[in-house]
Amino acid sequence: MRKNRPLRRIVLASAATVSGMVLLLSLKPHTSPGLAVGSAAAVPRASAPAASGGSSGSSSGSSSGSSGDSAGGSGSSGSGVSKSVTGNTVQTRWGPVQVRVTIRSGRLTEVTAVQYPQDNPRDQEINGYALPRLRREALAAQSADIDMVSGATYTSTGYKQSLQSALDSATG
């Protein structure tokens, strides 16, 4: 006569649960090498047509972001059809975030992150996947009313604020 052994079942079930949780938590959530290289290559290419002196002037005057906006707005007002405006520099916990937008015929056609945290590999990893998503969201929404990227809360908040300031400067 062999009796059921509930204690053995409980121990085995607990061990299986713990093993499963360890395996689940050891997974890496994002693949950064391909995305980080793609976003790093996209930033210089998109910022090349704009005057580099204007972007460095905006970045050095980060405490007075409105002067950067007026410089971007006045430089683009002569082009008529296409207008590029650089938003305010937003100071986040991990570093400054600044966005430049291009508007053609009243539509948002390009959004470029001019400044973003990239001091350490973790910043590069986070922004490697966050910035392309934020750019796609902004172009799809045609506004700064975009979703935050999970894991990049500070960058997303700074991006949205700088994007809104650039859009306000472009329309006003």
C-alpha positions in Angstrom: 0.0 0.0 0.0 1.6 3.2 -1.2 0.2 6.5 -0.1 0.2 9.7 -2.1 2.9 12.0 -1.0 1.5 15.6 -1.3 4.7 17.1 0.3 6.8 15.8 -2.5 4.4 17.3 -5.1 4.5 20.6 -3.3 8.3 20.7 -3.3 8.6 19.7 -7.0 6.0 22.3 -8.0 7.8 25.0 -6.0 11.2 24.1 -7.5 9.7 24.2 -11.0 8.1 27.6 -10.4 11.3 29.0 -9.0 13.3 27.6 -12.0 10.8 29.1 -14.4 11.0 32.5 -12.8 14.8 32.5 -12.9 14.8 31.6 -16.6 12.1 34.3 -17.3 14.0 37.0 -15.5 17.3 36.2 -17.1 16.0 37.0 -20.6 17.1 40.3 -22.2 14.2 42.4 -23.2 15.8 44.3 -26.1 18.3 43.7 -28.8 20.3 46.9 -28.9 23.3 46.3 -31.2 21.3 46.5 -34.5 19.0 49.3 -33.3 21.7 51.4 -31.7 23.8 51.4 -34.8 20.7 52.3 -36.9 19.7 55.2 -34.8 23.2 56.6 -34.4 23.6 56.6 -38.2 20.3 58.3 -38.7 21.0 61.2 -36.4 24.0 62.7 -38.2 22.4 62.1 -41.6 19.2 63.9 -40.7 21.1 66.8 -38.9 23.5 67.3 -41.8 21.3 69.5 -44.0 20.7 71.9 -41.1 23.3 74.5 -40.1 25.6 72.8 -37.7 26.4 76.2 -36.1 22.8 76.6 -35.3 22.5 73.3 -33.5 25.7 73.9 -31.5 24.4 77.4 -30.6 21.2 75.8 -29.4 23.0 73.2 -27.4 25.4 75.6 -25.7 22.4 77.8 -24.8 20.5 75.0 -23.2 19.4 77.1 -20.3 17.7 79.5 -22.7 15.9 77.2 -25.1 13.7 80.0 -26.4 16.7 81.7 -28.0 17.4 78.4 -29.8 13.8 78.3 -31.0 13.8 81.8 -32.4 17.1 81.1 -34.2 15.7 78.0 -35.7 12.4 79.7 -36.6 14.1 82.7 -38.2 16.5 80.6 -40.2 13.7 78.5 -41.7 11.2 81.3 -42.4 13.0 82.2 -45.7 12.5 78.7 -47.1 8.7 79.1 -47.5 7.5 75.5 -48.2 9.8 73.6 -45.8 10.5 74.8 -42.3 12.9 73.3 -39.7 12.6 74.3 -36.1 14.6 73.1 -33.1 12.8 72.7 -29.9 13.9 73.7 -26.4 16.6 71.7 -24.7 14.9 69.7 -21.9 17.1 68.7 -19.0 16.2 65.2 -17.8 17.7 63.1 -15.0 20.1 61.4 -17.4 20.9 64.4 -19.6 19.5 66.9 -22.1 17.0 66.0 -24.8 16.4 68.2 -27.8 14.4 67.6 -31.0 14.4 69.3 -34.4 11.3 69.0 -36.6 10.8 69.7 -40.3 7.4 70.8 -41.5 6.4 70.8 -45.2 3.0 72.0 -46.4 1.7 72.0 -42.9 2.7 68.3 -42.3 5.3 67.0 -39.9 7.7 65.2 -42.3 10.9 64.7 -40.1 11.7 64.5 -36.4 15.3 64.3 -35.4 16.8 64.0 -31.9 19.5 66.6 -31.8 20.6 65.9 -28.2 19.9 62.9 -26.1 21.7 61.0 -23.3 24.5 58.9 -24.7 27.3 59.1 -22.0 27.3 55.4 -21.2 26.4 52.1 -22.9 23.1 51.8 -21.0 22.0 55.3 -22.3 23.0 54.2 -25.8 21.0 51.0 -25.5 17.9 52.7 -24.2 18.0 55.4 -26.8 18.8 53.0 -29.5 15.4 51.5 -29.3 13.5 54.5 -27.8 14.3 57.3 -30.3 13.2 55.4 -33.4 9.9 54.5 -31.7 9.3 58.1 -30.5 10.1 59.4 -34.0 7.6 56.9 -35.6 4.9 57.9 -33.0 5.4 61.6 -33.7 5.2 61.2 -37.5 2.1 59.1 -37.2 0.4 61.3 -34.7 1.5 64.6 -36.4 1.7 66.1 -32.9 3.5 65.7 -29.6 0.6 63.6 -28.2 2.6 60.4 -28.4 3.0 57.3 -26.2 5.9 56.9 -23.8 8.4 54.2 -24.4 8.7 51.7 -21.6 12.1 51.7 -20.0 12.9 55.2 -21.4 10.6 57.3 -19.3 12.9 60.3 -18.9 13.9 60.4 -22.5 10.3 60.0 -23.6 9.2 62.9 -21.4 12.0 65.2 -22.6 11.4 64.2 -26.2 7.7 65.1 -25.9 8.4 68.4 -24.3 11.0 69.4 -26.8 8.8 68.2 -29.7 5.9 70.3 -28.4 8.1 73.4 -28.1 9.3 73.0 -31.6 5.8 72.5 -33.0 4.6 75.6 -31.0 7.5 77.6 -32.5 6.8 76.4 -36.0 3.1 77.3 -35.9 3.5 80.5 -34.0 
